Amino acid sequence: MSEEKFVSLEEKIAFLQNMIDDLNMVVFRQGKKIEILNNQIKETNNKIISQSESQPNLSEKIDNKPPHY
């Protein structure tokens, strides 16, 4: 192979390695973001559960119709 082909292949490989590194960083950041969002969902669910446990009669009051119906 000629010297030009080797240089061209090395440039392509370097470009692809750089692209792979960039994509790995994107995946890493997305994984961190997903982890943060999952933690927020768990906290929100726990808050909702604790509020519903502290006010169990609230749902009964909402479901009951007033006496004049």
Secondary structure, DSSP 8 states (H G I E B T S, - for coil): --HHHHHHHHHHHHHHHHHHHHHHHHHHHHHHHHHHHHHHHHHHHHHHHHHHHH-THHHHHHHS--TT-
